[in-house]
C-alpha cells in the first residue's frame, strides 16, 4: 500500500473557482476576433486584410534568423542532446553570444527587440533542430523573468534584471508544486513579510530551466496580516540565494535535454523590492503573461509540422509498395494531405496571432489560448501520422537506423517530444475550461447572478431583467447573416473558391452561439460541470478560427505573389477537412456518452470493476502518489548546474 501524502491542503471547489475567477482579466478594452466568433459574430474585418509587419521589423528579424540558422546547422547536434540528455555548454554559450536570450527584450536593456512574429519564427527554427533547446529559450523569455518584468516590473527592476536576462542569465518560472497543478487555490509555498524582506518556504515541481537558472520567478502565498493584503504574489529570486536547493533533475519520455527539476525553498530571504506588482497579483500576472507567452508553444508545433511534411514527402516518394510510390496509395496520401493542409493552417494561426500581438489593436487572450490548444493537439496528430507513414522505421530510433546504414530520421523522438505540449502551460482539458470561461463571459456578465445558486431572489430578479434586455437584442441576430448570401466574401474566389468556406464560418459561428445559449438555458448553474459539452464548443471555435486564419493567409500570399495559387489549394483542403471535424463535433454536442461515462467513473472509483484488473502484474514500485512537500531544510545535495560551470 502507498503511504498517504501528508500536509495536503484542502480547498473546496467553490473556493478554487473563486481564486481562478479573481485572477481573470475581466475587462475587454479592445476587440477580439475569437470572442466575437463565439458570440455568433464573424468579424472578418478584424483579421482581413492580414496585418503586416513593418519593414524595419522584417529586416532585423530576417537578419537574426539567418544567424540563428547558421548556429543551428553548425553547433546544435540534436542526436548528441538526445543521447546525453543535456544541452552542451558550448551551444548555450553560442546562443548567448548571438543574443538569443534577449530576443524579446528591448534594445535599451541589451536585447534584440524582435517582434512577437519573429520571436516565434526563431523558436520554430531552433525547435525543429532540438525541441529541448526551443524549450530552454521559450521558458526563459515567454514565462521567465523577462516577460512579467516587461509588463509589470518597475523601472528599477527592469534596469537590474533585464540586461542580465538579455545576455548572460537564464531564468525559470516556478508555480507548480507536488500537489498543485492547475489549481492555484491550493498553493502551499509561503512568503512571510519580515521588515523589508519576505521569507520563502516551500517546494516547487517541474521547474523548466530551474536546474540551470540564474534568476527565478516564484509564485508564493503571502499571509494576510496588518499592512499586508496577502494572496498569491510574484517575486524575482536569485537562484544562488541561501536556502535554495535543486533536489532533483527530472527525466521525461521526451525533451531529454530539458533542465527541469524540483526546487526547495527554506527560509529564503527575498528583498521586497524584488516583488513583481502588488501582493495578491501574482496569479493575474502569470495569466496575463501567458496571453502572448502561450504563442511560443504553437510556434514550435508549426515548426514540427513543417518537419513532418518534409520527411513524409521525401520518404513516401522514395518508398515503393505494390508497384508505385507510397504516397500514391490513397490511404497514405490522405495522411500526407492532412499533414500539408494542417501545417499551412498552424502557421496561419501562428502568424496571424503573432502579428495581432505586435500591433496590439486586438485583445488576443482567446486567440493565443486557441493557438496553444489547437497547435499542440494537431502537431501530435501529424507526428503520429508520420510515424505511421514510416511504418517500422517510424518506431525505430534514429540511432538504430543510423547504426544499420539508413538515414537517421528521429520520427519516434518527435512524437515523444511533442507529447508534452498537450500538457505544458495548461493541459488540453484546462485550456478547454479556460477558453470556455472566456467564450461565455458575455452570458455570465448578464445572467451570472441568475444562475448562481448563492444569489438571493431579488438579485436573481434583477439579473433576469438585465438578461432579458441582452437576449432580446442578441438572439435575433443569430437567425440570418452574410453566410447565407452566395455573393458574400467574393474577393476570396480566385480559381479555388474560399468564399464558400468563409460563408460556412459565418453561419457556423451563429450556430455555435445558439448551441452555447441552449446549453446555458438547459443546464444553467450546472453548465460549468458539463466539461464534455464545453470542450466540444471550444474545439468547434478552434476549427473556425483556424479556417479563418488559413483563408486570410492564402489571400495575403496571393496579393504578394508568394505561392498564392498553392496557398489557396492548401487552405481549401484544410477547410474541407476541418468542416468534417466541425460537423462531427456538433453531432457530439447532443449525442454522446457523457452521462454514462460519469456512472462508469463512479463505479471505477467505488471499486465495482476491480475484477477487471485481475490477471496482470503491476510493475510500478511502491511509494506515495504525490511526494511529501512539507516545508523545511533540504536533506539532499544541490543538483543545480548552471551552464559553463
N, C-alpha and C positions, 0 to 999 in steps of 0.2 A: 504494500500500500504506500502511496506517495504521502509524504508529510504535508500537513496543511500549511498554507502560506500565512505567515504571521503579519500583524500590523497592516492589514489591508483596510484602506479607508472605505467607508460605506456612504454612498450618496444616492438619494432617491432619483428616479427617472425625471421627476419634475424639476428637482434641483439641478440636475445635469443639463436639462434643456434651458433652464433659466441662465446658466453660465454661458452656454453657447449663444443664446439669443442676445445677451448683453454685449457680447463681443462682435456681433454683426455690425457691419456698416449699413445703417438703416436708410440713410437718405440717398436719393438718386438726383444728383445735381446735373448730370449730363445724360444724353440719350444713350440707350443700349439696344443694339440691333437684336441680340438674343432675347432680352427681356420682352421686347415688343413681339418677337416671334411667338413666345409662349402665350402672349395675350391675344393672339389671333391677328396681329397687325404686321404684315410683311413690309418692313420699311427698307426697301431696296436702296432708297436714296442715301441711307446711312453708310453703305458699303460700295456703292457704284456711282460714278466711276471709282475704280480701285484706287485707294490712296497711294501716293508715290513718295519715295524718299527724296530728300534734297540732294542735288548733285555733289556737294561737298561731302555729305554723309556717305554717299556711294563711293566716292573716290577714296576716302580714308578707310572705309570698310573693305573695299576690294584690295587695297594695298596690304592691309593686315592679313586678309585671308590668304594672299599669295605667300606671305612669310610663314604663316601657320601651316600651310600645306607643305612647304619645304621642310619645316621642322618635323611634321608628322611622317613624311616619307623617309627622312634621313635618320631621325633619332628615336622614334617610337617603335619598338619591337613588340608587337601585340602578342606574339607567341611566347616571348620571354615573360611578359607580365602575367599571362595565364599560367605559365609553368611555375614561376617563382611566387605567384600570388602577391606581387608587390610592384609598385611603380618605381623604377630605378631613380636614384637621386639625380642623375645627370639629366633625365627627362624633365623633372621638376625644375631643375636649375635652368634649363633651356626655356621653359615656359615663363619663368620669372624674368629672364633676360629679354624675352620677346615682349613682355608687358601683358601677358595673357591673364595674370592675376587681377589686372585692373581694367579689363575690357569695358566695364560699365561705369567706372569711376571717373569723375570729372577731371580733365587735364590739370586744373589748378591744384589738385591733390596728388598729381603724379600719374593719373590714369590715362587711358586712351580715349575715353569719352565716346565709345561706339554706341550706335543706336541699338534699340532692342532687336531690330531686324537683323543687323549684322552680328550682334552678340549671339543670336540664335543660329545664324548660319555658321558661325565659328564652332558652336557646340555640336551642330550636326556633323561638321567636318571631322573634328577631333574624336567625337563619339563613334564615328564609323570605323576609325582605326582601333580605338580602345574605349569601350564604354566606361571602363574604370577611370580613365583619365578625364573623360567627359563628366563623370560624376564628381570627381575632385574639383574641377573648375566650377561646375554648377553649384555644388553645395557651398563653396567658398563665396560666390558672388550673388547667387539668386536668393539664398536664405541665410547666409552667414552674415558677418558684421557689415559689409558694405551697403547692402540694400536697406536694412532697417535704419542705419545711420543716415543714409541719403534722404530718407523720407521723414524720420522723426528725431534725428540727432541734433544736438546743439552745435553751434559753430566750433566751440572748444573741443567737443568730441570728434567732429569731423577733422579738425586740424591735427588732433592727436593720433587718430587711428587710421584714417583713410590713406595717407601716404604709405603707411606700413602695409596695408592690405593691397595696395596697388603694385608693390614691387617685391616685398620680402616675406610678409607674414601670411600664413594660411589660417582661415577662420572656419569655425564649425557652428552649427545651430543645435542647441540641446533643449528639447522639450519632452520627448518621450521618456517614460520611466518603466521599470519592470512590470508594474501593474497599471500603467496608464498609457493607453494608445491614443485613440481619437476622442477620448472622454476627459477633457482637461479639468472638469469639476473635481476630479479625484487627485489632482496634482499634489504630491506629498513633499517635494523639495521646498524648504523654507528659507526665507531671507529675513532675518530678525534685525530691525534697526538697532544700532548701537552708536549713538553720537553721530558723527559724520560718516559712518560706515554701515554696511549691512553684513551680517554673518550668515553665510550659506551652509546649509546641511541637507544632504540627500544624495540620491543615486540616479544617474541618467543612463538610458539604454539606447542602443542603435545610433550612436553619435557619429554620423558620417563626417569624416575628416578629424574626428575627435582624437584619434591616436597620434596624429602628426600636427595638430593645430597649435598655433601660437596665441590666437585670440578666440574666445568663445562668446556666443550669445546664449545666455542661460535664462530660462523661464523658471521663476520660483515664486512661491506664495508668501506675501508679506502679511503677517498677522495684523488684524485691525487693532489699533490702540490709540491713545490720546496723541493727536497730532499726526496720525498716520491713517490714511484711508484704507490701506491694505489691499489685498487682492493679488492676482497673478501679475507679475511685474517682470520686465526685461532688463537684463544687465549685460554690459560688456565686461568680461572677466579675462585676466591674463592667465594663460594656461599653465604658467610656471608658478602660480600663487601657491603659498604653503597650504597644505591640506587637500590639494587636488591629486587624486591618484587614478590613472587609467588602469583599471583592474584586469581588463581582458580585451584582446583584439578578436572580434567576431569573425567567423568564416561562414561563407554562404555558398549556395549552389551555383551562383553566377557572380559577376563583378568581383572576381577573385582578387583583383588588385586594390579594392576599396579599403580605406583605412577607417574602419567602423568599430567602435568599442563600447565598453562600459566605463563610465566615469563617476567616481565618488567624490563628494564634497564634504569635508569635515572641518567645521569652524573656519571656513574660508572667508577672509575679510575683503570686502569689495567697497571702494570709496563710493559714497552717494553720488559723486559727480559722474560715475560710470553707469548710473541708471538711465535707461533709454525711456524718455517720456515720463509721465506721472505714474505713481503707484496705481495698480489695478488696470493699467492699459496694455499689459503685456500680450494678452491673447488677441486683442484687437490689432496690435502692431503686427503680430505674427500673421494673422489672416490678411491684413491689408498688404503686407509684404508679398504674400503669395499670390495676390491678384495678378501681378505680372511675373513673379518668380516661377509660377507654375508653367510658364511657357517654355522654360528650359527643357523640361522633360519631353514634351511633344516635338521639340527641335531634334532631339536625339532619336525619337521614334521615326520622324520623317527621314533622317539620315539612314536609319536601319532599313526602311522601306526601299530606299534607293539601292542599297547594297543587295537586298534580297532580289530586286528586279534584275540587277546586273548578273548575279550568279544564275538566276533562273533562265535568263536569256542565253547566256553562254553555254550552260550545261545542257539545256533542252535542245539546243541547235546541234550540239556535238553528239549527244547520246541518241542512238537509233534503236527502235524496237519495232519488230514486225515490218521491216522494210521501209520505215520512214522516220524522220526526226521525232523525238519525244514530244516536242511542242505541238506537232500537227495532230496528235491524238486528242480528241475533244475533251476527255476527262482531265488531261494535263493542261490543255490550252485554256480551259476555264479558270484554272488556278493562276496561270500567268496573267490572264486578263484582269483578274481580281487584284493581283499584286500591282500591276501597272496603273490601273484606274485609282486604286486606293492610295498609292504613293502620290499620284498627282493631287488627289483631294487633301491628303495630310499636309503637303507642302502649301496648298492653297489656304487651308485653315491657319497654318502657322504664320505665313507671310501676311495675311490679312489681319490677324490678331496682333502681330508684332508691329505692323505699321500703324494700326489704330492706337496702340500703346504709345508709340513715338509721337503721334500727333496730339494725343491727349484731348481729342474732341469728344470721344465717346467714353462711357463707363464700360469697361471690358471685364468686369469681375465674372460675369457668367460666361463670356466668350473664352476667357482663359481657362476656366474650370471645364468647360466643354472640350476645349482643345486637349487638356490633360486626360480627361476621361476617354475621349474618342481615340486620341493618338495611342494611348497605352493599350487599349483593347485591340485596335486594328493592327498595330505593329506586331503584337503577339500572334495574331491570326496569320499575318503574312509570313512571319518566321516559321510558324508551324507548317504552312503550306509549302514553304521552301524545303523544309526537311522531308516532307512527303514526296516532293518532286525529285529530290536527290536519292530517295529510297534508302537503302542500307548505308550508302555513303553519307547521307544526311545525319544518320545516327552515329556514325563513326567519328572519332575526334580528328581534328586537323593533324595532330601529332602522329596518329596512327596512319592516316592517309599518306603523309609525307614519308614515313618510315618504309612503306611498301611501294613507294615510287610514284604516287599520284599527287595531284595538286592539293595543297593543304588548305581546304575550304572549311572554315570554322562555323558551319551551319548550326550544329548542335550547341555550340557555345553561344551563338547569337540568341538562340531560343532560351537558354538559361539566363543570359544577361538581361534579356528583355522582360523576363517574368516578374521581376521586382517592380517594374513600372506600374503594374496594376495594384501595387500596394504603397509604393513611395508617395509621400506628400498627399496622403489621403487615398485610401483604398477605393476601388470602384464602387463598393457599397456605400461608403461615406460620401463620395462625390455625388452619387445619386441623391442622397438626402440633402446635401448642401445646395446643390443646384435646384432641387425641387423646392426647397425653402424659399429661394430667391424667385423661382418661377411663379409661386403662388403668393408672393408678397403683396401684390395689389389686392388679392382677395382677402388676405388676413388683415390688411390695413382697414378695410371697410366692414369686414364681417368677423374679425377675430374674436371680439367680445361676445358675439352672437353664439359662437360655437365653443366658447371657453366655459367648461362646467363650473369654474370657480367664480364666475361673474354673477352678480345679483340680477333679479328680474328687471329693475329699472335700467341697469346697464345694458342688458340684452335688448330691451325695447328700443333704447337709443341707437344701439348698433344696428338693429333691424331696419330702422328708418333710414339710416345712412346707407346701408346695403341696398335698400330698395331704390334709392336715387341712383346709385352707381350702376346697378344691373339694368335699370330701365334704359340707361343710355348705352351701355356696353353690349348687351346681348343682341339687340337688333343689328349691330354692325357685323355680327358673326354669320349672318344669313347669306350675304352676297358680297362679291368683290371682283377685282380685275382678273382674278384667276379663272373666272367663268367667261371671259371675253376672248375669243380666238385671236384677236389682233394685239392683245397685251404683250408687252416686252418684245416687240417686233425687232428691236435693234440686236437681239440675240439670235436672229435667224440668219445664219451665214453658211449656206450649203448644208451643214449639220444644224438642225433646229434645236437650240437650247431653250427657246421661249416656252416650249411645252413643259419643260421641267420647272421653270420659274412660275408658270401658272399653277402647276401642281403644288409647289411650295406654298404659294399664297392660299390656295384652297385648303391645303392640309394644315396650315397654321391655324386657320379658323376652326377646322375640325378638331385640332388638338386642344384649343382653348375651350371648345364646347365640352369635350371629354373631361377636361380638368374641372370645369364648373359642375358637370354632372356628378363627378366623384365627390366634390365637396358637398353638394346637395344631399347625396346619398349617405355619406359617412360622417359628415360634419366634424365634430371634435375627434372622431376616431380616424380621420384622414391621415394623420401623421403616423399611424401604425400600419397603414397599407403600403408597406415599403415595396412590395412587388409592383403594385399599380404605379406608384410614384417613379420607380426605376424605369418602367416602360415609357412613361410620359417623357422623362428626361432623355431616354435613348432616341425617341422619335424626334425630339428637339435637336439632338446632336446630329442626327442624319440630315435634317433640314438645314442646319447651319453649314454642314459640310457641303451639301449640294449647292447652297447659295455661294459659298466661297469658291467652289470649283467653277461655276458658271462665270462669276465675276473675274476670276483669274484667267479663264480662257479668253474672255473678251479683251482683257488688258493685254495679253500676249498677242492677240490678233492685231490690235491697234498699233502695237510697237513692232509688228512684223517679226515676232520671235516665236516661230513654230506654231503660229495661230491655228492653222488647219489641224495639226496633230493635237493641239490642246483642246480644240472643240471635240474631236473624236474621243479623247480621254474623258472629258467632262461628261459627254453624252453616255459613255459606257458606265462611268461611276454613278451617274444619276439613275440610270435604269437599274443598276444593281441595288442602289440604296432604296429605290421605291419598293422593290420586292421586300426588303427588310422592314420598311416602314409599315407596309400593309400587314405583314405578319405580326408586328408589334401591336398594331391596332386591334387585330383579332384577339391577341392575348390579353388585352386590357380587360375584357369581359369574359373570355373563355380561357380559364386557367385552372390550376390545381392549388391555388394559394390556400384556400380554407382546408383542403385535405392535407396539404403539407404541414400546416400548423398542428393538426391532430396527430400526424405521424411523429412530428418532432416531440410532442408531449409524451407520446408512447416511448420514444427512444430515451428521453431523459428520465422517464419514470421506470425504465428497466423492462418494459414489456417485450422488447425484442432482443434481449441479451442472448437468447438461444441461437440467434442468427450469427453470433460471433464465435460460436463453437467450431472447433476443427482447425484452429490456427495456432501459431506460436508468435507472440508479440516480441520482436527483437529489441524494443525500447528498453533502456536501462532505467532503474528506479531513481526517483528523485522528485522534488516538488515541481509542479507545473509552472509556477512562477517563482523566481529566485527571491530570497529574502532581501529586502532593501531597507532594513532598519538603519537609521542614521547612526553614525559612529565612526571611529577611526578605521582606516583600511588595515586589513591583515595580509594584504597581498603586495607583491613587488610592483613597481610602477612600470607599465608596459608602454608608456609614451615614448615615441621615437620620431622626433622631428626630422624632416628631410635634411640631409647633409651632416647629420650627427654621426 
